[in-house]
Amino acid sequence: MIRLWDRVIQFGFRLLYHEMAFTYDMVSRFVSLGDWRTWQQSVFEFLPPAQDAGVILELAHGTGDLQTDLFSRGYLSIGMDLSAQMGKIAQRKLFKHNIQPNLIRASGMALPFGDLQFLYAVCTFPTAFIFDPKTLTELYRVMKPHGQVIIVLDGELFRRNIQTQLVDVAYAVANHRTPTNIEKRVEERVSGYGFHPTWHKVTHKNSRSSVIILKKD
């Protein structure tokens, strides 16, 4: 029964990232009480000035909001996502902001780049692919020595009301909350692929976001 339920949940998330991708922004705003974009922008707490960052790789660019943020702050970036639907939405959004899209459809488990290409990579609210052995192997390959992968893992709301309670129930049912022992599990996983993880909390007005940085040894 549990296995069947897990499959149902996985199917639901697959729809959200593919066939139902047009609802992603609305859903993310609801579950974060509007703080989703604030959480995404936590990456800028850890990026150097644009002139020192080189070209930034964004894994799983989604609907393109972070690509817009990077451009507006003067960064050069490449966005990558496996979802064709997300790619189309992101492209339209970037064109709307007069930004020439620099997007690639590809999997994090098979990055279409040469070795030692990036000093910084970013990813916000990834699915389990980000800690898959294939993804970690590929990231190690394309990152420059001492390169950093900045991942916004989740966000936590300070406010408590009916909506936050409903969100908590939905996350519990979907089993999509970050596990309490995630730090130990991630450290054990990534250290075997040449990365050293550090954990950070970024405090916002009504919430805080959790950020993990994987630094290449």
C-alpha positions as CSV (number, residue, x, y, z in Angstrom):
1,M,0.0,0.0,0.0
2,I,2.8,2.4,0.9
3,R,4.6,1.6,-2.3
4,L,1.4,2.3,-4.3
5,W,0.9,5.6,-2.4
6,D,4.5,6.6,-3.2
7,R,3.9,6.0,-6.8
8,V,0.8,8.2,-6.7
9,I,2.7,11.0,-5.1
10,Q,5.6,10.6,-7.6
11,F,3.0,10.8,-10.4
12,G,1.5,13.9,-9.0
13,F,4.9,15.7,-8.8
14,R,5.7,14.5,-12.4
15,L,2.5,16.1,-13.6
16,L,3.5,19.3,-11.7
17,Y,6.9,19.5,-13.4
18,H,5.6,18.4,-16.9
19,E,2.0,18.3,-18.1
20,M,0.8,20.6,-15.3
21,A,3.8,22.9,-15.3
22,F,1.6,25.9,-16.0
23,T,0.3,25.6,-12.4
24,Y,3.8,25.6,-10.8
25,D,4.0,29.3,-10.0
26,M,0.5,29.4,-8.5
27,V,1.2,26.2,-6.4
28,S,4.5,27.5,-5.2
29,R,3.1,30.8,-4.1
30,F,0.3,29.1,-2.2
31,V,2.5,26.7,-0.3
32,S,5.0,29.4,0.6
33,L,2.4,32.2,1.4
34,G,4.1,34.2,-1.3
35,D,7.7,33.7,0.0
36,W,8.8,31.3,-2.7
37,R,10.6,33.9,-4.7
38,T,12.3,35.2,-1.5
39,W,13.5,31.7,-0.8
40,Q,14.8,31.3,-4.3
41,Q,16.8,34.5,-4.0
42,S,18.7,33.1,-1.0
43,V,21.3,32.0,-3.5
44,F,22.5,35.6,-3.8
45,E,23.6,35.5,-0.2
46,F,26.4,33.1,-1.2
47,L,27.3,34.2,-4.7
48,P,30.3,36.5,-5.3
49,P,29.9,39.7,-7.4
50,A,28.9,39.0,-11.0
51,Q,32.4,39.8,-12.3
52,D,33.9,37.1,-10.1
53,A,31.3,34.3,-10.7
54,G,31.9,33.3,-14.3
55,V,29.0,31.6,-16.1
56,I,26.6,30.2,-13.5
57,L,24.9,26.9,-14.2
58,E,21.3,26.6,-12.9
59,L,20.1,23.1,-12.6
60,A,16.3,22.6,-13.0
61,H,15.5,26.2,-13.9
62,G,11.7,25.6,-13.7
63,T,9.6,28.5,-14.9
64,G,12.7,30.8,-15.2
65,D,12.4,33.2,-12.3
66,L,15.9,32.7,-11.0
67,Q,17.2,33.2,-14.6
68,T,15.5,36.6,-14.6
69,D,17.0,37.4,-11.2
70,L,20.5,36.4,-12.3
71,F,20.3,38.5,-15.5
72,S,18.9,41.6,-13.6
73,R,21.9,41.4,-11.3
74,G,24.4,41.2,-14.1
75,Y,25.3,37.5,-13.9
76,L,25.9,35.3,-16.9
77,S,24.1,32.0,-16.7
78,I,22.9,28.9,-18.4
79,G,19.6,27.3,-17.3
80,M,19.0,23.6,-17.7
81,D,15.9,21.6,-17.2
82,L,14.6,18.2,-18.3
83,S,11.0,19.3,-18.6
84,A,10.1,20.6,-22.1
85,Q,7.0,22.3,-20.6
86,M,9.1,24.2,-18.1
87,G,11.5,25.2,-20.8
88,K,8.7,26.8,-22.9
89,I,7.3,28.6,-19.8
90,A,10.7,29.9,-18.9
91,Q,11.5,31.0,-22.4
92,R,8.2,33.0,-22.6
93,K,8.9,34.6,-19.2
94,L,12.4,35.7,-20.2
95,F,11.3,37.1,-23.5
96,K,8.6,39.1,-21.6
97,H,11.5,40.7,-19.6
98,N,13.5,41.3,-22.8
99,I,16.0,38.7,-21.8
100,Q,17.5,36.4,-24.4
101,P,17.0,32.9,-23.0
102,N,20.1,30.7,-22.5
103,L,18.3,27.5,-21.8
104,I,19.1,23.8,-22.4
105,R,16.9,20.8,-22.1
106,A,19.0,18.1,-20.4
107,S,19.2,15.9,-17.4
108,G,21.4,16.6,-14.4
109,M,22.5,13.0,-14.6
110,A,24.1,13.6,-18.0
111,L,25.3,17.2,-18.2
112,P,26.1,18.4,-21.7
113,F,29.2,20.3,-20.8
114,G,32.9,19.7,-20.8
115,D,35.0,19.1,-17.8
116,L,35.9,21.9,-15.3
117,Q,33.5,24.5,-16.8
118,F,31.8,26.2,-13.8
119,L,32.9,27.8,-10.6
120,Y,29.3,28.1,-9.4
121,A,26.1,26.2,-9.9
122,V,22.7,26.9,-8.3
123,C,19.5,24.9,-7.8
124,T,16.3,25.8,-5.9
125,F,13.9,23.3,-4.4
126,P,15.2,20.3,-6.3
127,T,13.7,16.9,-6.5
128,A,15.7,13.8,-5.4
129,F,17.8,13.9,-8.6
130,I,20.2,16.4,-7.1
131,F,21.7,13.8,-4.7
132,D,21.6,11.0,-7.2
133,P,25.0,9.4,-7.7
134,K,24.9,10.1,-11.4
135,T,24.2,13.8,-10.8
136,L,26.9,14.1,-8.2
137,T,29.4,12.4,-10.5
138,E,28.4,14.8,-13.3
139,L,28.6,17.9,-11.1
140,Y,32.0,16.9,-9.9
141,R,33.2,16.6,-13.5
142,V,31.9,20.0,-14.7
143,M,32.8,22.0,-11.6
144,K,36.1,23.8,-11.4
145,P,38.4,23.1,-8.4
146,H,36.9,24.5,-5.2
147,G,33.7,25.2,-7.2
148,Q,30.4,25.5,-5.3
149,V,26.9,24.1,-5.9
150,I,24.4,26.3,-4.0
151,I,21.2,24.5,-3.3
152,V,18.1,26.1,-1.7
153,L,16.6,23.0,-0.1
154,D,13.4,24.2,1.5
155,G,11.7,27.1,3.4
156,E,10.0,27.4,6.7
157,L,7.2,29.8,7.5
158,F,7.0,31.6,10.8
159,R,3.4,32.5,10.5
160,R,0.8,30.0,11.7
161,N,-2.8,30.1,10.3
162,I,-5.3,27.9,8.5
163,Q,-3.3,28.1,5.3
164,T,0.0,27.0,6.8
165,Q,-1.8,24.2,8.6
166,L,-3.2,23.0,5.3
167,V,0.2,23.2,3.7
168,D,1.7,21.2,6.5
169,V,-0.9,18.5,6.0
170,A,-0.3,18.4,2.3
171,Y,3.5,18.1,2.8
172,A,3.0,15.3,5.4
173,V,0.7,13.4,3.1
174,A,3.1,13.8,0.2
175,N,6.1,12.9,2.4
176,H,7.8,15.9,0.9
177,R,9.3,17.6,4.0
178,T,13.0,17.5,4.4
179,P,13.8,14.6,6.8
180,T,15.1,15.6,10.2
181,N,18.4,13.6,9.7
182,I,19.0,15.1,6.2
183,E,22.3,16.7,7.1
184,K,24.0,13.4,8.1
185,R,22.4,11.6,5.1
186,V,23.6,14.2,2.7
187,E,27.1,14.4,4.1
188,E,27.5,10.6,3.8
189,R,26.2,10.7,0.2
190,V,28.1,13.7,-1.2
191,S,31.5,13.1,0.6
192,G,31.9,9.9,-1.5
193,Y,31.7,12.0,-4.7
194,G,34.2,14.7,-3.8
195,F,32.1,17.4,-2.2
196,H,32.1,18.9,1.3
197,P,28.7,20.1,2.4
198,T,28.0,23.1,4.6
199,W,24.5,24.1,5.9
200,H,23.1,27.6,6.2
201,K,19.9,29.3,7.3
202,V,18.8,32.5,5.7
203,T,16.3,34.5,7.7
204,H,13.6,36.6,6.0
205,K,10.8,38.7,7.3
206,N,8.2,36.0,7.7
207,S,10.2,32.8,7.1
208,R,13.6,31.3,6.7
209,S,15.2,29.2,4.0
210,S,17.6,26.3,4.2
211,V,20.7,26.3,2.0
212,I,23.3,23.6,1.4
213,I,26.5,24.4,-0.3
214,L,28.5,21.5,-1.9
215,K,32.1,22.6,-2.3
216,K,34.3,20.6,-4.6
217,D,37.3,19.2,-2.7
